[in-house]
């Protein structure tokens, strides 16, 4: 990578399944912004998963680890799927995405949920429910039940097997992700909904009390509400437009954001950004990825939707490169492509022409040229 201090370093890691296919299209978008908008960045491609394991014995080889360590931002594809049975569990765990989140302390996961009017015919929810939907789920990403100890599987004296996991949260873990939610809300509609299960779980009692205390101390100007997670799931599909910023714990955020995909038309449409703490130079490590998984059933067929990955680039432009105008331009281009009728299989209404992954990338690039030209007209 370039050693120029003004250049943002981006590691591009396609990963497994459909990851390399969708990431190839978002990489084309990054190259467009470098060539046409002078965005100061250097790209370094790196491998992850089964392919490097077969060559090196590691799913996360040293070259990839170096690329990610050096990078300001990581553009990630996907991981997992049946093909991982060829990789021993110990090797998979050593290079897992959970491990990367912990290594870089990527504690705040932002998942924007925006309903596109162009997709109302193919969306599973009614058009009137989706009208005006625009909210963000902030999921705490490095604590909670996915990281708690003790955990494991054991055999009891009577021969039964028992699996166990530990859900736990501390004051600092809760407050720093809640602070991210309040700060983001101040730039939007100034509303935060905190989601927990405080009527059952002690961790959620602590979660709610700490969110309330932080709100009182630092963010009393922001409207704060609370929902139990089961009610939140219902409200997301009943009246999603009521939300602005939603903040919740690791496992609840994992589930609710997939539920919220129904308010955007498809899981393939959802981008995300996982952010670490701000360092003394004002920078923060960030990993950008589509919310969808590796989808091994369609991998290699060239039909995956790359828009989740492409919209993750918009988040990269906004949050790491500090270029909100370029982020807006890309989001506008995606909507322009959709309005023109560009549809991959997952978002195609009955009778609509279905295009390939590459063709959707082409449609977005054409739309970028068109939207950019209008700006300069």
C-alpha positions as CSV (number, residue, x, y, z in Angstrom):
1,X,0.0,0.0,0.0
2,X,1.0,3.6,-0.4
3,X,2.8,5.2,2.5
4,X,1.3,8.7,1.7
5,X,-0.3,10.0,4.9
6,X,-3.3,11.4,3.1
7,X,-4.2,8.2,1.5
8,X,-6.8,6.0,3.2
9,X,-5.8,2.4,3.0
10,X,-8.6,-0.1,2.2
11,X,-8.1,-3.9,2.4
12,X,-10.5,-5.7,0.1
13,X,-11.3,-9.2,1.3
14,X,-14.0,-11.1,-0.7
15,X,-14.0,-14.2,1.5
16,X,-16.2,-17.1,0.7
17,X,-19.4,-18.1,-1.1
18,X,-20.9,-15.1,-2.9
19,X,-18.5,-12.8,-1.1
20,X,-15.9,-12.4,-3.9
21,X,-18.6,-11.9,-6.5
22,X,-20.4,-9.1,-4.7
23,X,-17.1,-7.5,-3.5
24,X,-15.8,-7.4,-7.0
25,X,-18.6,-5.0,-7.9
26,X,-18.1,-2.8,-4.9
27,X,-14.4,-2.7,-5.7
28,X,-15.4,-1.4,-9.2
29,X,-17.4,1.4,-7.5
30,X,-14.4,2.3,-5.3
31,X,-12.2,2.5,-8.4
32,X,-14.8,4.8,-10.0
33,X,-14.6,7.2,-7.1
34,X,-10.8,7.2,-7.2
35,X,-10.8,7.9,-10.9
36,X,-13.7,10.3,-11.2
37,X,-13.9,12.1,-7.8
38,X,-10.2,12.0,-6.7
39,X,-11.0,10.0,-3.6
40,X,-7.6,9.5,-1.9
41,X,-7.3,5.8,-1.2
42,X,-5.2,2.8,-2.0
43,X,-6.7,-0.7,-2.4
44,X,-5.1,-4.0,-1.4
45,X,-6.7,-7.3,-2.2
46,X,-6.4,-10.2,0.2
47,X,-7.8,-13.8,0.5
48,X,-9.8,-15.4,3.3
49,X,-11.4,-18.7,3.8
50,X,-11.2,-22.1,2.2
51,X,-9.0,-21.1,-0.8
52,X,-6.1,-19.7,1.3
53,X,-6.5,-22.6,3.8
54,X,-5.9,-25.1,1.1
55,X,-2.7,-23.2,0.2
56,X,-1.4,-22.1,3.6
57,X,-3.2,-24.1,6.3
58,X,-4.8,-20.9,7.5
59,X,-8.2,-19.3,6.7
60,X,-6.6,-16.0,7.6
61,X,-3.1,-16.1,6.1
62,X,-0.4,-13.8,7.2
63,X,-0.6,-11.6,4.1
64,X,-4.3,-11.0,4.7
65,X,-3.7,-10.3,8.4
66,X,-1.0,-7.8,7.5
67,X,-3.3,-6.1,4.9
68,X,-6.1,-5.7,7.5
69,X,-3.8,-4.6,10.3
70,X,-2.4,-1.9,8.0
71,X,-5.7,-0.8,6.6
72,X,-7.9,2.1,7.8
73,X,-10.9,0.3,6.5
74,X,-11.7,-3.3,5.5
75,X,-14.2,-4.1,2.7
76,X,-15.4,-7.5,3.6
77,X,-17.4,-10.0,1.6
78,X,-18.8,-13.0,3.5
79,X,-17.7,-16.1,5.4
80,X,-19.1,-19.5,6.1
81,X,-21.2,-22.2,4.4
82,X,-21.1,-26.0,3.8
83,X,-17.6,-25.6,2.2
84,X,-16.2,-24.8,5.6
85,X,-16.5,-28.5,6.6
86,X,-13.2,-28.9,4.7
87,X,-11.6,-26.6,7.3
88,X,-11.0,-28.0,10.8
89,X,-13.0,-26.2,13.5
90,X,-9.7,-25.0,15.2
91,X,-8.5,-23.4,12.0
92,X,-11.8,-21.8,11.4
93,X,-12.0,-20.4,14.9
94,X,-8.4,-19.0,14.7
95,X,-9.4,-16.8,11.8
96,X,-13.1,-16.2,12.6
97,X,-14.9,-13.0,11.9
98,X,-15.8,-12.9,15.6
99,X,-12.1,-12.9,16.4
100,X,-11.5,-10.0,14.0
101,X,-14.2,-8.0,15.6
102,X,-12.6,-8.6,19.0
103,X,-9.0,-8.0,17.7
104,X,-10.0,-4.6,16.3
105,X,-12.5,-3.8,19.0
106,X,-15.2,-3.1,16.4
107,X,-17.9,-2.6,19.1
108,X,-20.5,-0.5,17.1
109,X,-22.2,-2.2,14.2
110,X,-24.4,0.2,12.1
111,X,-27.0,-1.2,9.9
112,X,-29.1,1.3,7.9
113,X,-32.6,0.2,7.0
114,X,-34.0,2.3,4.0
115,X,-37.0,1.3,2.0
116,X,-36.7,2.0,-1.7
117,X,-39.9,3.1,-3.4
118,X,-38.7,1.2,-6.6
119,X,-38.9,-2.1,-4.7
120,X,-42.4,-1.7,-3.3
121,X,-43.8,-4.3,-5.8
122,X,-41.4,-7.0,-4.7
123,X,-41.0,-6.2,-1.0
124,X,-42.7,-8.7,1.4
125,X,-44.3,-5.8,3.3
126,X,-47.1,-3.5,2.0
127,X,-46.1,-0.3,0.2
128,X,-47.9,1.8,2.8
129,X,-46.0,0.2,5.6
130,X,-42.7,0.9,3.9
131,X,-43.4,4.5,2.9
132,X,-40.8,6.8,4.6
133,X,-38.8,4.0,6.3
134,X,-35.3,5.2,7.1
135,X,-33.7,4.1,10.4
136,X,-30.4,2.7,11.7
137,X,-29.9,-0.3,14.0
138,X,-26.8,0.0,16.1
139,X,-25.8,-3.4,17.4
140,X,-23.2,-3.9,20.2
141,X,-20.7,-6.2,18.5
142,X,-17.9,-7.3,20.8
143,X,-19.6,-8.4,24.0
144,X,-22.8,-10.2,25.1
145,X,-23.6,-13.8,24.7
146,X,-21.3,-14.3,21.6
147,X,-18.3,-13.5,23.7
148,X,-19.3,-14.3,27.3
149,X,-17.5,-17.0,29.3
150,X,-18.0,-19.7,30.4
151,X,-19.4,-21.4,27.3
152,X,-19.2,-24.9,26.0
153,X,-20.8,-28.3,25.7
154,X,-20.6,-30.9,28.5
155,X,-21.9,-34.3,29.3
156,X,-23.8,-34.5,32.6
157,X,-23.5,-37.5,35.1
158,X,-26.8,-39.0,33.8
159,X,-25.4,-39.0,30.2
160,X,-27.4,-36.0,28.9
161,X,-25.5,-33.3,27.0
162,X,-25.8,-29.7,28.0
163,X,-24.8,-26.6,26.0
164,X,-24.2,-23.3,27.8
165,X,-23.4,-19.7,27.0
166,X,-23.0,-16.7,29.2
167,X,-24.7,-13.3,28.5
168,X,-23.0,-10.4,30.2
169,X,-22.5,-6.7,29.9
170,X,-20.6,-4.1,31.8
171,X,-21.2,-0.4,32.3
172,X,-18.5,0.7,29.8
173,X,-19.6,-1.8,27.2
174,X,-23.1,-0.5,27.3
175,X,-22.4,3.1,27.5
176,X,-20.0,3.4,24.6
177,X,-22.4,1.8,22.1
178,X,-25.3,3.8,23.5
179,X,-23.2,7.0,23.2
180,X,-22.7,6.1,19.5
181,X,-26.5,5.8,19.1
182,X,-27.2,9.2,20.8
183,X,-24.5,10.9,18.8
184,X,-25.9,9.5,15.5
185,X,-29.4,10.5,16.5
186,X,-28.3,14.1,16.9
187,X,-27.4,14.1,13.2
188,X,-30.8,12.6,12.2
189,X,-34.2,12.9,13.8
190,X,-33.0,13.0,17.3
191,X,-34.7,9.8,18.5
192,X,-33.2,6.7,20.1
193,X,-35.1,3.5,20.9
194,X,-33.1,1.1,23.2
195,X,-34.1,-2.5,22.9
196,X,-33.7,-5.1,25.7
197,X,-35.5,-7.8,27.6
198,X,-35.4,-6.2,31.1
199,X,-38.5,-8.0,32.2
200,X,-36.6,-11.3,32.2
201,X,-32.8,-10.8,32.0
202,X,-30.5,-9.2,34.5
203,X,-28.1,-8.1,31.8
204,X,-31.0,-6.2,30.2
205,X,-31.8,-4.6,33.5
206,X,-28.3,-3.3,33.7
207,X,-28.5,-2.3,30.0
208,X,-31.6,-0.2,30.5
209,X,-30.4,1.4,33.7
210,X,-27.1,2.4,32.1
211,X,-28.7,3.8,28.9
212,X,-31.1,5.9,31.0
213,X,-28.2,7.2,33.2
214,X,-26.1,8.1,30.1
215,X,-29.1,9.8,28.6
216,X,-29.7,11.9,31.7
217,X,-26.1,12.9,32.1
218,X,-25.1,13.7,28.4
219,X,-28.0,13.4,26.0
220,X,-31.2,14.7,27.6
221,X,-31.9,16.6,24.3
222,X,-32.4,13.3,22.5
223,X,-35.8,11.6,22.7
224,X,-35.3,8.2,24.4
225,X,-37.7,5.3,24.4
226,X,-37.4,1.6,25.3
227,X,-38.9,-1.6,23.8
228,X,-38.6,-5.3,24.8
229,X,-37.0,-7.2,22.0
230,X,-40.1,-9.3,21.1
231,X,-42.2,-6.1,20.8
232,X,-39.5,-4.5,18.8
233,X,-39.5,-7.3,16.2
234,X,-43.3,-6.9,15.8
235,X,-43.0,-3.1,15.5
236,X,-40.3,-3.4,12.8
237,X,-42.8,-5.2,10.5
238,X,-45.9,-3.3,11.8
239,X,-44.7,0.3,11.6
240,X,-41.0,0.6,10.8
241,X,-41.2,4.3,10.0
242,X,-41.5,5.1,13.7
243,X,-37.8,4.4,14.3
244,X,-34.8,6.7,13.8
245,X,-31.9,5.0,15.7
246,X,-32.3,1.7,17.5
247,X,-29.6,0.5,19.8
248,X,-29.4,-3.0,21.3
249,X,-27.1,-5.8,22.4
250,X,-25.2,-8.3,20.2
251,X,-27.7,-11.2,19.8
252,X,-30.8,-9.0,19.7
253,X,-29.2,-6.8,17.0
254,X,-28.2,-9.8,15.0
255,X,-31.8,-11.1,14.9
256,X,-33.6,-7.7,14.6
257,X,-31.5,-6.5,11.6
258,X,-32.3,-9.6,9.6
259,X,-36.0,-9.0,10.5
260,X,-35.6,-5.4,9.4
261,X,-34.4,-6.6,6.0
262,X,-38.1,-7.1,5.2
263,X,-38.4,-3.3,5.5
264,X,-35.8,-2.8,2.8
265,X,-37.0,-5.4,0.3
266,X,-34.3,-8.0,0.7
267,X,-31.4,-9.1,2.9
268,X,-29.2,-8.5,-0.2
269,X,-29.9,-4.8,0.1
270,X,-28.5,-4.3,3.6
271,X,-25.0,-2.7,4.2
272,X,-23.2,-2.4,7.5
273,X,-20.3,-0.7,9.2
274,X,-18.5,-2.1,12.2
275,X,-16.6,0.7,14.0
276,X,-13.8,0.7,16.6
277,X,-12.8,3.4,19.0
278,X,-11.4,6.7,17.8
279,X,-7.7,6.9,18.2
280,X,-5.5,9.9,19.2
281,X,-5.3,10.9,15.5
282,X,-9.1,11.0,15.1
283,X,-9.2,7.8,13.1
284,X,-11.1,4.6,13.9
285,X,-10.7,1.1,12.5
286,X,-13.7,0.1,10.4
287,X,-15.0,-3.0,8.6
288,X,-17.7,-2.6,6.0
289,X,-19.7,-5.6,4.8
290,X,-23.1,-6.6,3.4
291,X,-25.4,-8.1,6.1
292,X,-26.1,-11.2,4.0
293,X,-24.0,-14.4,4.5
294,X,-22.0,-16.5,2.0
295,X,-25.1,-18.0,0.4
296,X,-23.3,-21.1,-0.9
297,X,-26.4,-22.4,-2.7
298,X,-26.0,-19.6,-5.3
299,X,-22.2,-19.1,-5.1
300,X,-20.6,-19.1,-8.5
301,X,-23.9,-18.6,-10.4
302,X,-23.4,-14.9,-10.9
303,X,-26.9,-14.0,-9.6
304,X,-26.2,-12.6,-6.2
305,X,-27.3,-9.1,-5.3
306,X,-24.2,-6.8,-4.9
307,X,-26.1,-3.8,-3.6
308,X,-25.5,-4.6,0.0
309,X,-21.8,-4.5,-0.6
310,X,-22.0,-1.4,-2.9
311,X,-24.1,0.5,-0.2
312,X,-21.4,-0.6,2.3
313,X,-19.0,1.5,0.1
314,X,-21.3,4.4,0.6
315,X,-20.9,4.0,4.4
316,X,-17.1,3.8,3.9
317,X,-17.2,7.0,1.9
318,X,-19.2,8.7,4.7
319,X,-17.6,7.3,7.9
320,X,-14.0,6.6,7.0
321,X,-13.2,8.9,4.1
322,X,-15.4,11.7,5.5
323,X,-16.9,12.4,2.1
324,X,-20.6,12.7,2.7
325,X,-21.3,14.2,-0.7
326,X,-19.8,11.2,-2.5
327,X,-21.7,8.8,-0.2
328,X,-24.9,10.7,-1.1
329,X,-24.0,10.4,-4.8
330,X,-23.5,6.7,-4.6
331,X,-26.8,6.1,-2.7
332,X,-28.6,8.3,-5.3
333,X,-27.0,6.2,-8.1
334,X,-28.2,3.0,-6.5
335,X,-31.8,4.4,-6.3
336,X,-31.4,5.5,-10.0
337,X,-30.4,2.0,-11.1
338,X,-33.3,0.5,-9.2
339,X,-35.7,3.1,-10.7
340,X,-34.5,2.2,-14.2
341,X,-35.6,-1.4,-13.5
342,X,-32.3,-3.1,-12.6
343,X,-33.2,-6.2,-10.6
344,X,-31.3,-9.2,-9.4
345,X,-33.4,-12.3,-8.7
346,X,-33.9,-11.6,-5.0
347,X,-35.6,-8.2,-5.6
348,X,-37.3,-8.9,-8.9
349,X,-41.1,-8.6,-9.0
350,X,-43.1,-11.1,-11.0
351,X,-42.4,-10.9,-14.7
352,X,-39.4,-8.5,-14.3
353,X,-36.2,-9.2,-16.2
354,X,-33.5,-10.6,-13.8
355,X,-29.9,-9.4,-14.3
356,X,-26.6,-10.8,-13.1
357,X,-24.3,-9.6,-10.4
358,X,-22.0,-8.0,-12.9
359,X,-24.9,-6.4,-14.8
360,X,-26.1,-4.8,-11.5
361,X,-22.6,-3.5,-11.0
362,X,-22.8,-2.1,-14.6
363,X,-26.2,-0.5,-13.8
364,X,-24.8,1.3,-10.8
365,X,-21.7,2.5,-12.6
366,X,-23.9,3.9,-15.4
367,X,-26.1,5.6,-12.9
368,X,-23.0,7.1,-11.2
369,X,-22.0,8.6,-14.5
370,X,-25.5,9.9,-15.1
371,X,-26.0,11.4,-11.6
372,X,-22.5,12.9,-11.5
373,X,-23.0,14.6,-14.9
374,X,-26.3,16.1,-13.7
375,X,-24.4,17.6,-10.7
376,X,-22.0,19.4,-13.0
377,X,-24.6,20.5,-15.6
